[in-house]
Amino acid sequence: MSEDVIPGSPVDWELEGPGALRDGTPIWVRPVRPTDRNDLMDFVAHVSTDSLEMRYFAATRPETAVEEMLRGSPAEDRVSLLAVGGVQGGPRVLGQGEYVLDRADPSTAEAAFLVRDAWHGYGIGTVLLHWLAQIARGRGVHRFVVYVQPTNRPMLDVVRNSGFPVVESEEGYVLRIDLSIVEPPSALPFAESGHATAG
Ligand SMILES: CC(C)(COP(=O)(O)OP(=O)(O)OC[C@H]1O[C@@H](n2cnc3c(N)ncnc32)[C@H](O)[C@@H]1OP(=O)(O)O)[C@@H](O)C(=O)NCCC(=O)NCCS
């Protein structure tokens, strides 16, 4: 989706590039930009209230979710990526994933994901996880922590099938999953991204 690259602006290949979904559908992965507000509003309009609650662990208004995604981007302690797909009418945000460094331990970061409901199961969450892990690894992060509701089977599948060693623990009614991202997995769930497989 090279049309999503701002003409005249250099592509930051650490953070941006082409990927492919499980069925081969091409996507473009790039950082969230301050100018993405309208595209993000369209994105969250295609996300159910249940999905927003799974992501933010509380009933969350779409506008609040968009503010959250735009917050502090770009920033040193936070990387927020979009998966953009070319569909009729032009590029559309299909998913968003981010990691935020733990201030007390910058070798650890919390990661979280949100994908358009109609695009669940295509591999977008998996692509974003591996993409974020590659960036984080290059910046000295060793561990991702993902908080998941125990009933959230799709997210549990993403992390358990990621190829990263995982340790699971209960924190109240939430599952905490620690992923060791020091090494890229020897086998990826699918050949989802030239960027992710490069490392
Ligand atoms: C969790 C979420 C990010 C996963 O994104 P995704 O793009 O659908 O993930 P993938 O396609 O890479 O993988 C989904 C996995 O769940 C499985 N799955 C099971 N039921 C599914 C369903 N109803 N829909 C989609 N996937 C389902 C898929 O088969 C796949 O498993 P696999 O890796 O063994 O093949 C997405 O479902 C979502 O946005 N949920 C709401 C927000 C949320 O829960 N965020 C997590 C909190 S951090």
Ligand as a Chemical Component Dictionary entry (heavy atoms), coordinates in Angstrom:
data_LIG
# 
_chem_comp.id                   LIG 
_chem_comp.type                 NON-POLYMER 
_chem_comp.pdbx_formal_charge   0 
_chem_comp.three_letter_code    LIG 
# 
loop_
_chem_comp_atom.comp_id 
_chem_comp_atom.atom_id 
_chem_comp_atom.alt_atom_id 
_chem_comp_atom.type_symbol 
_chem_comp_atom.charge 
_chem_comp_atom.model_Cartn_x 
_chem_comp_atom.model_Cartn_y 
_chem_comp_atom.model_Cartn_z 
_chem_comp_atom.pdbx_ordinal 
LIG C1  C1  C 0 -7.192  -10.309 20.051 1  
LIG C2  C2  C 0 -7.066  -9.724  18.648 2  
LIG C3  C3  C 0 -6.141  -8.505  18.718 3  
LIG C4  C4  C 0 -6.440  -10.795 17.739 4  
LIG O1  O1  O 0 -6.226  -10.200 16.489 5  
LIG P1  P1  P 0 -6.361  -11.097 15.155 6  
LIG O2  O2  O 0 -5.853  -10.262 14.045 7  
LIG O3  O3  O 0 -7.725  -11.635 15.034 8  
LIG O4  O4  O 0 -5.320  -12.252 15.508 9  
LIG P2  P2  P 0 -4.767  -13.377 14.544 10 
LIG O5  O5  O 0 -5.618  -13.472 13.335 11 
LIG O6  O6  O 0 -3.320  -13.126 14.365 12 
LIG O7  O7  O 0 -4.937  -14.664 15.450 13 
LIG C5  C5  C 0 -6.189  -14.945 16.082 14 
LIG C6  C6  C 0 -6.118  -16.318 16.697 15 
LIG O8  O8  O 0 -7.322  -16.607 17.368 16 
LIG C7  C7  C 0 -8.035  -17.672 16.719 17 
LIG N1  N1  N 0 -9.446  -17.417 16.828 18 
LIG C8  C8  C 0 -10.297 -18.179 17.511 19 
LIG N2  N2  N 0 -11.501 -17.670 17.458 20 
LIG C9  C9  C 0 -11.466 -16.563 16.723 21 
LIG C10 C10 C 0 -12.406 -15.612 16.302 22 
LIG N3  N3  N 0 -13.703 -15.691 16.623 23 
LIG N4  N4  N 0 -11.995 -14.587 15.551 24 
LIG C11 C11 C 0 -10.709 -14.496 15.226 25 
LIG N5  N5  N 0 -9.768  -15.356 15.607 26 
LIG C12 C12 C 0 -10.138 -16.397 16.335 27 
LIG C13 C13 C 0 -7.444  -17.673 15.336 28 
LIG O9  O9  O 0 -7.604  -18.884 14.722 29 
LIG C14 C14 C 0 -5.991  -17.375 15.645 30 
LIG O10 O10 O 0 -5.383  -18.493 16.241 31 
LIG P3  P3  P 0 -4.079  -19.177 15.621 32 
LIG O11 O11 O 0 -2.963  -18.222 15.851 33 
LIG O12 O12 O 0 -3.971  -20.435 16.397 34 
LIG O13 O13 O 0 -4.399  -19.388 14.183 35 
LIG C15 C15 C 0 -8.451  -9.327  18.072 36 
LIG O14 O14 O 0 -9.294  -10.432 18.179 37 
LIG C16 C16 C 0 -9.065  -8.132  18.778 38 
LIG O15 O15 O 0 -8.890  -6.986  18.369 39 
LIG N6  N6  N 0 -9.803  -8.382  19.896 40 
LIG C17 C17 C 0 -10.366 -7.290  20.667 41 
LIG C18 C18 C 0 -9.282  -6.526  21.444 42 
LIG C19 C19 C 0 -8.477  -7.445  22.326 43 
LIG O16 O16 O 0 -8.958  -8.432  22.834 44 
LIG N7  N7  N 0 -7.184  -7.098  22.526 45 
LIG C20 C20 C 0 -6.320  -7.906  23.358 46 
LIG C21 C21 C 0 -6.001  -7.224  24.636 47 
LIG S1  S1  S 0 -4.282  -6.829  24.591 48 
# 
loop_
_chem_comp_bond.comp_id 
_chem_comp_bond.atom_id_1 
_chem_comp_bond.atom_id_2 
_chem_comp_bond.value_order 
_chem_comp_bond.pdbx_ordinal 
LIG C1  C2  SING 1  
LIG C2  C3  SING 2  
LIG C2  C4  SING 3  
LIG C2  C15 SING 4  
LIG C4  O1  SING 5  
LIG O1  P1  SING 6  
LIG P1  O2  DOUB 7  
LIG P1  O3  SING 8  
LIG P1  O4  SING 9  
LIG O4  P2  SING 10 
LIG P2  O5  DOUB 11 
LIG P2  O6  SING 12 
LIG P2  O7  SING 13 
LIG O7  C5  SING 14 
LIG C5  C6  SING 15 
LIG C6  O8  SING 16 
LIG C6  C14 SING 17 
LIG O8  C7  SING 18 
LIG C7  N1  SING 19 
LIG C7  C13 SING 20 
LIG N1  C8  SING 21 
LIG N1  C12 SING 22 
LIG C8  N2  DOUB 23 
LIG N2  C9  SING 24 
LIG C9  C10 SING 25 
LIG C9  C12 DOUB 26 
LIG C10 N3  SING 27 
LIG C10 N4  DOUB 28 
LIG N4  C11 SING 29 
LIG C11 N5  DOUB 30 
LIG N5  C12 SING 31 
LIG C13 O9  SING 32 
LIG C13 C14 SING 33 
LIG C14 O10 SING 34 
LIG O10 P3  SING 35 
LIG P3  O11 DOUB 36 
LIG P3  O12 SING 37 
LIG P3  O13 SING 38 
LIG C15 O14 SING 39 
LIG C15 C16 SING 40 
LIG C16 O15 DOUB 41 
LIG C16 N6  SING 42 
LIG N6  C17 SING 43 
LIG C17 C18 SING 44 
LIG C18 C19 SING 45 
LIG C19 O16 DOUB 46 
LIG C19 N7  SING 47 
LIG N7  C20 SING 48 
LIG C20 C21 SING 49 
LIG C21 S1  SING 50 
# 
